[in-house]
Amino acid sequence: MVNMTKLAAGIVTFAVLAGCGGGSTTGNDDTPAFGRADPKIEFFPQKPSLLSNRGGFPIDLQAPYFTQANFKITDDNGFPAPGTTIVDLQISNGNVLSLEQGNPFAIRGCTGTASSIVTYFFAAGAVAGTAQITASVTAPLKSGKIDPVTGICTTEFQTGARDVARQFNYVVNPGPEPFVRLIAAAARTTLPVNTFDVAATPGSPFLTSVEVTQKTAFGALVNGGEVSVTVARPDIIQLSLADNPATPLVNELASLSSSVRPTLVAGKALFYVHSRQRAGAAVVNIIGSEGGSSFGIDLNVSVGST
């Protein structure tokens, strides 16, 4: 059975244009009695298609699972529709494409934009396929109003009003198999207590390397950028970067801190965890970012006996 999901109503806000002299007061009447054509509804998605979001990635407009889509409404006489014209949307298959009211990229409620445009944000589901989007307005077009308390868009239509709808097909192609975007591989997760505060050197038992792998929303390895690494218990463990041969006067391996930002090269970033003079359990927080969204993982490290 087709799952008709009523998504939301959008409001279009337009610039007020001054009228020209000599025009007839009835010349712009678009009621059926005047035999006017239906208002024009056009669909302009920023991305021509999406990939199915099989991995359940969070909302990120840079990712191939989400897109902004604009609908342009033009009155039957070719002029922009009246201000705050309501546009209703329906999607035929919510498993393929949806517009979740609760997410931060849901429609802009009743705010809208200029130039007869109303903006929505679509999210691909986990299933590939073709979704049918139905956009509708009520003619004759008439300005609505926004409830200052609820933010709901409402209007009172004239007698004889009719619904005008247009359907658009939007394709969601099969996306990549589910994968993990951020992985941390530690050589060891248990270290001895560095009782005598021995300086860090390669091969020391008081440190361990951690290699981070980050992938894009497409599943490709990220090249460039940094990951953010922090610890909340620097009395138990601290961090450092790998020693850089290009800076012979600085020993990065021995420069300990509670936070580092290793650089990603071909999807890989390297840093070190050092035990300190106190036993206990500590957590290394690793955060990657792409296209304005961030995602993180934790690495548990034990020092001495807990």
N, C-alpha and C positions, 0 to 999 in steps of 0.2 A: 504494500500500500504506500502510495506517495506520502511522504512526510512534509506537509505544508507548514512551514515555520514562519509565523508572522514576526517580522523582526522589529521594525520601529517606524516612526514617522519622522521625516526630516523637514526642516524649514529652510526655505531659500530667502535670503535677504538681498534686496536690490537697491541700487542707487535711485534716488528720486529724480526723474527727468522733468524739466519744465515743458509745459505744453506749447505747441506752436499755434499762432493765431490763424483763424479761418477754418479750423477743422470742425467737422460735424460732431455733435455730442453723441450721436448714435453710431458713428462710423467705426468705433472700436468695440461695439457690442458683439460678444461672441456667443450669445445664446442660440440654441438650435433654431429659433424662429427666424434668425437672419441667415441660416444656411451656412454658417461658418465652418471651416475645417476644424478638426480637433487640434488642441495644443500639441506642440512638437516636444517629444521626450527623447533626448540623446544620451548615450552611455559612453563615458570615456575612462576606462580603467588605466591606471598608470602602467600595469603589467598586462600584456596580452593574455597570459595564462599563469597558473600557479602550479606548484608541485604539492602532492599530498603530503601532509605533515605526519608521517608515520612515527616519527620519533617524539612527537608531542612537545616540540620546541616552544619556548615562550615567545610572546609577541615581539617582533622586531621587523620594522618595515623594510630593512635592508635584506631580510631573508626571503627566499623564494616561496614562502608559505603565506605571505600576507601582502595586501596591496591596498592602496587608496583608490577609490573610484568616484568620479564626479558624474552627476546627472545634470544636464542642461535643459531647462524648461523655457520654451519660447511660445508666446501667445499665438493664436491663429492668425493674427494680423502681422506677425513677424517681429513684434516688439517684445522686450523682456516681460516676463510674467509679473504680476503685482508683487509687492514686497511680502515676505513671509508666506509664500505659497507652500502648502503642505505637500510633501511627496511621501507616499507610503511604499514600502518594499516588502516583497515576499520572495522566499527562496524555496524551490521545489524539493530540494534534497539537502537537509541540514548535515548529513554525514559527509557530503562533498564540499560544501561551502556554507559558511555561517557568518553572522554578524552578532557577536555576543554583547549584549547591552552592558554587562558588568566589566568588560575589559577596558584598559585605558585607551584603546583605539576604536572604541565604539563611536557611533555617529555623534556629532557635536550637538546633540540635543536639539535645541531650537536656535542655535546661533547662526549657522549658515555662512555663506560668503556672498560676494557681489557678483555681478555679471550673470545672473540667472542660474548660478551653480549651487547645488547642494552636494555635500561631501559625505561619503560613507567609507568605512574600512572593512574589508572582507578578510576572513581567515579560512584557509583551506583545512578540510578535515583530514582524517586518516585514510579516507577512501578516495581513489581516483574516479573521475567520471565527468559528466557534463551537468552543471546546475543551471536551472532556468530561473532567471531573475525577472520578476514582474515589478515594474515601477508604475505607479498610478497617481493621477491627480484628479481633482474634481472640477469640472467645467460647468459654468463659466468660472474662470480663475478669479479668485478673490483673496484679498489680504486676510491673513489670520492674525492671531494674537498669542502671546506667550504668557501663561499664568506665572506671576512673579513668585508664587510660593512653590508650586509643584514643578515649574519649568515645562509643563506639557503644552504642546502646540494645539490650538483649537481654532475653529472658525465656524461661522453660521452661513450655510450656503443658501443661495436664492432658490425659490421654487422652480422646479424643472431642471435642477442641477443633475449632471450625469457624470459617471466615472469614466475616465479615459486612461487606458493602460497600454503599456507596450512591454513586450517580452524580449529578453536578451539571453542568449546562451553563453555560458562562461565555462571554459574547460579547465579542469584540474588534472594534470598528468601524473603518472605514478612517480612518487618521490623516492629518495634513497632509502635503503633498509635502515632500521633504527641503529644508531651508533652513539657512542659517548663522545662528547665534544672536548672534554678535558680529562686527561689521565695523568696521574702522578705515580712514577715507579721509583721507589727508594731501594738503594742497595741493601740497607738494613733499616729496621724500625726500632731496634733496641740498642742502646749505647750504654757504656759504663760511665759512672760518675767521674768527671774530670777533677778529682780532689785537689790536685796541686796546680790547677790552671795551666796545664801544658799548652804552649802555643801551637796553633794549627799548622800542620805540615801534611803534604801528600802521604796517604797511607796511614795516617794517625788512626788509632782505634776510637778516638773521641769525636769522630765526624763521619758522616755518611753523605753520599751524593744522592740527589733526587733529580730525575729527568721528567720534565713535564711535556706532554704532547697535546697540542690544541688543533682542532679541526674547525673548518668553517661550517656554516649551515648547510652547505652542499656536500660536506663530507671530505673536502680537500684539506690538506695540511696548510696551516696559516704560515705565511712567510712575512716576517717583520712584525713590529709591535712588541709589547712587553706583557708579562703576567705579573700580577701583584702578589707578593708572598709576605705574610705576617705571622707572628706568634704572640700570644697573650701572656705567656709565662717565660720571659727572657731570663729568669733566675734558674730555669731548668734547661732550656735550649735557646740557642741563638742561630742566626743565619749568616751566610756570606755568599758571594759570587765566586766563580772560578777565577783563578789568577789569570790576568791578562798580560801576555808577553809584550804587548804594545805599550804597557806602562811599567817599565822596569823599576821605577822608584816606589811603586805602590804594590803591596802584597794584598790583593783583593781577597784571597782565600783566608787570610788571618784578620781581615777587617770585619769584626763581628757586629751584628745589628739585630734589632727586633723586626726589621723589614728589609726586603730587597726587591728589585724589579729586573729579573733576568730577561734578556732579549730572545725572541723567538726567531730561530733560523731553520728554515725548512720544516716548520711545525714543531721544533724541539727547543726547549729552554732548560738550562742547567743551573742548579744552586746547591748549596751544602747546608746541612743541619749539624750543629756542634753541641755536644753536651757541656753542661756547666758544672758547678760544684754542689749541686743539689739533686737528689733523686726525686723522681716523680713522673707523672704522665703529663704530656703537653700535646697541644694540637697545632698543626701548621695549616693555616688557611690560605688557599691558592685560588686566585680569581683571574679569569680570563675575560676578555671583552671583544665585541665585534659589532660594528654598525650601531653603536649607541646602547646595546644591551650587555649586561654582565652576567656571568654564571661562575659558580665556584664549587670547589670540593675541599674536603678536610683530609689531612694525613695525620694519623695518630702515632706519636713517638713516645717510647718509654725509656727512661734513664735510670739505670741501677735497679734496685728492688723497690717495688711500689707497695 
